Amino acid sequence: MANSVTLFAIIFSCFLLQQLVCTNSQNVKGGYWFKDSGLALNNIDSTLFTHLFCAFADLNPQLNQLIISPENQDSFRQFTSTVQRKNPSVKTFLSIAGGRANSTAYGIMARQPNSRKSFIDSSIRLARQLGFHGLDLDWEYPLSAADMTNLGTLLNEWRTAINTEARNSGRAALLLTAAVSNSPRVNGLNYPVESLARNLDWINLMAYDFYGPNWSPSQTNSHAQLFDPVNHVSGSDGINAWIQAGVPTKKLVLGIPFYGYAWRLVNANIHGLRAPAAGKSNVGAVDDGSMTYNRIRDYIVESRATTVYNATIVGDYCYSGSNWISYDDTQTVRNKVNYVKGRGLLGYFAWHVAGDQNWGLSRTASQTWGVSFQEMK
């Protein structure tokens, strides 16, 4: 009888382990990192993630080839081996373009078959040389309807090239993802949804920057709210729009910001959501008024700011004097991840991991999603 119990325990333990490994391979706990973020590469706690994105490679517009700036080459070359020391199963991505890239150059590259081929071939070659498991395109944003059409063609050809390279090399195919707007329509232009859904392994939705003191200066608001019963500009509204456009729920990954925005209140005594404001606050030293989560937490302690969690929108803000800051704290992150699980989405990602404070947001998200294999050991 004792032997039967022991055998059952072993079989059951193996089953649980298999389920965990299966689950982790099918879900995304992602995070972006870049060299100048303030976090050293070897300090990334990769045990809290299943996928990590190294940002950003860029386009040489003369050669239409993917390149890495000289100051980033060591970090990109060491990225995969470094993060896999703590978590051997973490998958890594070479992320391309980003918010500061020249969108026009990407539009020109995507116009012609030869320039697209040059870009695609160079991206696959570079990813393989540097040991990445995937490629991620962060084109912010196509500037015309022609750009959007050409983006669809680029993804068609990219997927074909990746599959061909895998067959010829005998290696696992590179993963292919893209970071896109919260909505399938951006700046009046429609994404090539069918191409994105068919060719990408998943789509990272940038469910943030809805409001900010530089582009909505007269009123405070949550820059990354999960729900918005007033204007319907929110993470959940974006998810719904992409699903309605035809993207399967299991190809959607929700972006969670590890930063916030600081406004200056017109009247310090009127400090709620959508309070009158006069642009950015000086407390946010960056030009756009943004502040990383760790800086916001330090500010809250130093200024004894009042913190508010709004359950209606699922978002946080704090205020002190004339300063008002929108951000995501642990309760918001927990509820966002629970929303992702409840909707059957593939997972979540963070922009960016260096913004965290002592890995509090990352740990909250990871534990809310479920125990990982690394956490069992």
WOLIN-V205506 format. One record per backbone hydrogen bond with DSSP energy under -0.5 kcal/mol. NH is the residue of the N-H (numbers start at 1). CO is the residue of the C=O. E is the energy in kcal/mol with one decimal. If there is no record, write none. Layout:
nh:co:e
NH:CO:E
NH:CO:E
This chain:
nh:co:e
5:1:-2.3
6:2:-2.5
7:3:-2.6
8:4:-2.5
9:5:-2.4
10:6:-2.2
11:7:-2.6
12:8:-2.9
13:9:-2.4
14:10:-2.4
15:11:-2.2
16:12:-2.5
17:13:-2.4
18:14:-2.5
19:15:-2.4
20:16:-2.4
21:17:-2.6
22:18:-2.6
23:19:-2.9
24:20:-2.7
25:21:-1.8
26:22:-0.9
26:23:-0.9
27:23:-0.6
27:24:-0.7
28:346:-1.9
29:27:-0.5
30:348:-3.1
31:51:-1.1
32:350:-2.4
33:53:-2.5
35:55:-0.6
37:34:-1.8
38:35:-0.6
40:38:-0.5
43:40:-1.9
44:41:-1.5
46:44:-1.5
48:45:-1.6
49:46:-1.6
50:29:-2.2
51:29:-1.4
52:91:-2.6
53:31:-2.8
54:93:-2.8
55:33:-2.9
55:53:-0.6
56:95:-0.5
57:95:-3.1
58:67:-2.9
60:65:-3.1
61:59:-0.9
64:60:-2.3
65:60:-1.0
67:58:-3.4
72:69:-1.8
73:69:-0.8
73:70:-0.7
76:72:-2.5
77:73:-2.3
78:74:-1.9
79:75:-0.9
82:78:-2.2
83:79:-2.5
84:80:-1.9
85:82:-1.1
86:82:-0.5
87:83:-1.2
90:87:-1.8
91:50:-2.7
93:52:-2.2
94:134:-2.5
95:54:-2.5
95:93:-0.8
96:136:-3.1
97:57:-2.8
98:96:-0.8
98:138:-2.5
101:98:-1.5
103:101:-1.0
106:102:-1.3
107:103:-2.0
108:104:-2.3
109:105:-2.4
110:106:-2.1
111:108:-1.2
112:108:-0.6
112:109:-0.6
116:112:-2.3
117:113:-2.5
118:114:-2.2
119:115:-2.1
120:116:-3.0
121:117:-2.9
122:118:-1.9
123:119:-2.1
124:120:-2.3
125:121:-2.4
126:122:-2.4
127:123:-2.4
128:124:-2.2
129:125:-2.5
130:126:-2.1
131:127:-0.6
131:128:-0.9
132:127:-2.3
133:92:-2.0
134:92:-1.1
135:175:-2.6
136:94:-2.2
137:177:-2.1
138:96:-2.5
138:136:-0.5
140:98:-0.5
140:138:-0.9
141:139:-0.7
148:144:-1.9
149:145:-2.3
150:146:-2.8
151:147:-2.2
152:148:-1.8
153:149:-1.8
154:150:-2.9
155:151:-2.3
156:152:-1.9
157:153:-2.4
158:154:-2.4
159:155:-2.5
160:156:-1.9
161:157:-2.4
162:158:-2.5
163:159:-2.3
164:160:-2.3
165:161:-2.5
166:162:-2.0
167:163:-2.1
168:164:-2.4
169:165:-2.3
170:166:-2.0
171:166:-0.7
175:133:-2.4
177:135:-2.5
178:202:-0.8
179:137:-2.3
180:178:-0.5
180:204:-2.7
182:206:-0.6
186:189:-2.5
189:186:-1.9
191:184:-2.9
193:191:-2.1
196:192:-2.2
197:193:-2.9
198:194:-1.9
199:195:-2.7
200:196:-1.9
201:176:-3.3
202:176:-0.7
203:251:-2.9
204:178:-2.8
205:203:-0.7
205:253:-3.0
206:180:-2.6
206:204:-0.6
207:205:-1.9
208:206:-1.9
210:223:-2.3
215:212:-0.7
216:212:-2.7
219:216:-0.8
220:275:-2.5
225:222:-0.5
226:313:-1.7
226:314:-1.0
227:313:-2.1
232:228:-1.1
234:232:-0.6
235:225:-2.6
236:226:-2.4
238:234:-2.0
239:235:-2.4
240:236:-2.6
241:237:-2.1
242:238:-2.3
243:239:-2.3
244:240:-2.6
245:241:-1.6
246:242:-0.5
246:243:-1.3
247:242:-2.2
251:248:-2.1
252:249:-1.8
253:203:-2.3
254:347:-2.2
255:205:-1.8
256:349:-2.7
258:351:-2.6
260:291:-3.3
261:326:-1.4
262:289:-2.3
263:261:-0.5
263:324:-3.4
264:279:-2.5
265:263:-0.6
265:322:-3.6
266:276:-2.0
267:276:-0.5
270:267:-2.1
271:269:-0.7
275:272:-1.2
277:218:-2.0
278:264:-2.9
279:217:-2.6
281:262:-2.0
284:281:-1.0
285:283:-0.9
286:290:-0.8
289:286:-2.2
291:260:-2.4
293:258:-2.3
294:355:-2.0
296:292:-2.2
297:293:-2.7
298:294:-1.8
299:295:-2.5
300:296:-2.5
301:297:-1.8
302:298:-2.8
303:299:-2.9
304:300:-0.8
305:300:-1.4
306:319:-2.4
308:317:-3.0
310:308:-0.6
310:315:-3.0
311:309:-0.7
314:310:-1.8
315:310:-1.2
316:327:-1.9
317:308:-2.1
318:325:-2.0
319:306:-1.9
320:323:-2.1
323:320:-2.1
324:263:-2.2
325:318:-2.6
326:261:-2.4
327:316:-2.2
329:327:-0.5
333:329:-2.6
334:330:-2.7
335:331:-2.2
336:332:-2.5
337:333:-2.5
338:334:-2.2
339:335:-2.0
340:336:-2.5
341:337:-2.4
342:338:-2.7
343:339:-2.3
344:340:-0.6
344:341:-0.8
345:340:-2.3
346:249:-0.8
346:252:-1.8
347:252:-1.0
348:28:-2.2
349:254:-2.2
350:30:-1.2
351:256:-1.7
353:32:-2.5
355:352:-2.0
356:353:-1.3
358:356:-0.6
360:357:-1.9
363:359:-2.5
364:360:-2.0
365:361:-2.6
366:362:-2.5
367:363:-2.8
368:364:-2.1
369:365:-2.2
370:366:-2.0
376:372:-0.9
376:373:-0.8
377:373:-1.1
